[in-house]
Amino acid sequence: KSVTATAAAEKLGFTYVNVGQLVKEHNCHDGKDEIYDSYIVDDEKLLDILEPIIQNGNCIIEHHDPGLLEEEWVDLVLVLRAETAVLFDRLTARGYSELKRN
């Protein structure tokens, strides 16, 4: 996702926004889910950070849940797919737990 989103933003002259990074940088979470090794996102706090960025327009938002964003903020949603075996190998190489890979 990151490589594709970054390349598209550069090509189009758009702002690239990595939602996961915003969550970490602005503490838009209520701690970490230790079982899934992921942040418990505070949607309202995150949207407060995202709204002024998105209102400027011409953004590419990298995130796995397009339902998070207000419908009027979105012009286009792209869904990237990968074969399960390829995705499994990528996640394994990145050190993801068995629970997150399955």
C-alpha distance (Angstrom), angle and dihedral (degrees) to the residues before:
residue distance angle dihedral
K1 . . .
S2 3.77 . .
V3 3.79 96.2 .
T4 3.81 92.9 47.7
A5 3.81 95.0 43.7
T6 3.80 93.5 46.5
A7 3.81 93.1 47.7
A8 3.80 92.2 48.5
A9 3.81 92.3 48.7
E10 3.80 91.8 50.0
K11 3.81 93.0 46.9
L12 3.82 92.9 48.7
G13 3.80 97.5 37.5
F14 3.82 90.2 -119.6
T15 3.79 129.4 144.1
Y16 3.81 112.7 -99.5
V17 3.81 114.4 -141.7
N18 3.80 121.4 -171.0
V19 3.81 105.1 -163.1
G20 3.80 93.4 -163.1
Q21 3.78 89.9 56.3
L22 3.82 91.5 48.9
V23 3.80 90.0 51.9
K24 3.81 90.2 55.5
E25 3.82 98.2 39.3
H26 3.81 95.4 47.9
N27 3.81 99.0 33.4
C28 3.80 92.0 -118.2
H29 3.78 91.3 164.2
D30 3.77 142.7 82.3
G31 3.78 95.4 -132.7
K32 3.76 132.0 -73.8
D33 3.78 131.5 -53.1
E34 3.80 99.3 -131.4
I35 3.81 94.0 -163.3
Y36 3.81 94.3 56.6
D37 3.82 94.9 27.0
S38 3.79 91.7 -131.0
Y39 3.78 137.6 116.0
I40 3.79 121.6 -96.3
V41 3.81 97.6 -128.1
D42 3.80 120.7 -137.4
D43 3.82 97.1 -143.3
E44 3.81 95.5 -166.1
K45 3.79 93.8 51.4
L46 3.80 90.7 45.8
L47 3.80 93.0 49.4
D48 3.82 89.8 50.7
I49 3.82 87.6 58.0
L50 3.82 95.1 41.7
E51 3.80 99.6 46.1
P52 3.82 98.8 72.0
I53 3.80 91.0 44.3
I54 3.80 93.6 50.3
Q55 3.81 94.2 43.3
N56 3.80 88.6 66.6
G57 3.81 87.0 64.1
N58 3.79 131.2 -145.1
C59 3.80 96.7 81.6
I60 3.75 133.4 146.7
I61 3.78 109.1 -152.0
E62 3.79 118.1 -158.9
H63 3.78 111.4 -154.2
H64 3.77 139.1 122.2
D65 3.82 97.2 -130.0
P66 3.81 114.7 59.0
G67 3.82 88.1 177.5
L68 3.79 88.2 75.6
L69 3.81 92.7 71.9
E70 3.77 126.6 76.1
E71 3.81 109.3 -103.0
E72 3.81 93.5 -124.9
W73 3.82 89.9 57.2
V74 3.80 93.0 61.6
D75 3.80 127.8 76.4
L76 3.78 98.3 167.7
V77 3.81 138.3 9.4
L78 3.79 120.6 -156.4
V79 3.77 119.2 -164.3
L80 3.79 116.0 -157.7
R81 3.77 117.1 -154.9
A82 3.78 134.6 -166.5
E83 3.76 133.1 -177.5
T84 3.78 111.5 -94.0
A85 3.82 94.2 -118.1
V86 3.81 91.9 50.4
L87 3.79 92.1 47.9
F88 3.81 91.5 46.9
D89 3.82 90.7 53.2
R90 3.83 91.8 48.5
L91 3.79 92.6 50.7
T92 3.80 91.5 46.1
A93 3.82 90.8 51.7
R94 3.81 89.0 51.5
G95 3.81 91.4 53.6
Y96 3.80 98.2 -110.8
S97 3.81 115.1 165.2
E98 3.78 121.3 -106.2
L99 3.80 89.4 -109.2
K100 3.83 92.2 57.5
R101 3.82 92.5 45.1
N102 3.80 94.2 53.3
